[in-house]
Amino acid sequence: MNRIALIAFASALAACGTLPNEVVPMRDGTLRAATYVSAATYCQQRGSTARVLGKAPAETGVLFLCEKN
C-alpha cells in the first residue's frame, strides 16, 4: 500500500470514531445525540423524558438531558 493510500485509509478510520446514533456524555453533564429521535429513544429506554437544550458544538447533533417523568 502506498503512503497516500495509507494516509487516506487512516483518515477514514478516524472519522468513524463514533456511531451516528450513539449518545455521548459531555463534560458539563449533558448528553449529545445525533438527532432528536435518538435523544428521545435513549431517555425513553431509561424511563425518562428527553429535554433538548439545543444544538451540540459544531452542530454535531443535539444536547439534551433525561428527566424523570
C-alpha positions in Angstrom: 0.0 0.0 0.0 1.5 3.3 -0.9 1.9 6.2 1.5 -1.0 8.3 0.2 -3.4 5.4 0.3 -2.4 4.6 3.8 -2.9 8.2 5.0 -6.4 8.2 3.3 -7.3 4.9 5.0 -6.2 6.1 8.4 -8.2 9.4 8.0 -11.3 7.4 7.0 -11.0 5.2 10.1 -10.5 8.2 12.4 -13.7 9.8 11.0 -15.6 6.7 12.1 -14.8 7.0 15.8 -18.4 7.1 17.0 -21.6 5.7 15.6 -24.1 8.4 14.4 -26.8 7.0 16.7 -24.5 6.8 19.8 -25.2 9.0 22.8 -22.1 10.7 24.2 -21.8 12.3 27.7 -20.4 15.8 27.6 -18.1 17.4 30.2 -20.8 19.6 31.7 -23.1 16.6 32.4 -25.3 17.0 29.3 -25.6 14.3 26.7 -25.1 14.6 22.9 -27.1 12.6 20.3 -27.1 12.8 16.5 -30.9 13.5 16.3 -33.8 14.5 18.5 -35.3 11.0 17.9 -32.1 9.4 19.2 -32.2 11.5 22.3 -35.9 10.7 22.9 -35.3 7.0 22.4 -32.3 7.0 24.7 -34.2 8.6 27.5 -37.4 6.5 26.9 -35.3 3.3 27.3 -34.3 4.6 30.8 -37.8 5.5 31.9 -37.4 9.3 31.5 -38.2 12.1 29.0 -35.6 14.0 26.9 -35.3 17.7 27.4 -33.5 19.1 24.4 -31.2 22.0 25.3 -30.1 23.0 21.8 -27.6 22.2 19.1 -24.4 20.5 20.0 -21.0 22.1 19.4 -20.2 22.5 15.7 -23.8 21.4 15.0 -22.8 17.7 15.5 -26.3 16.8 16.9 -28.4 17.9 19.8 -27.6 18.5 23.5 -30.1 17.1 25.9 -30.8 15.8 29.5 -33.0 13.0 30.6 -35.6 14.0 33.2 -37.6 11.6 35.3 -41.3 11.5 34.5 
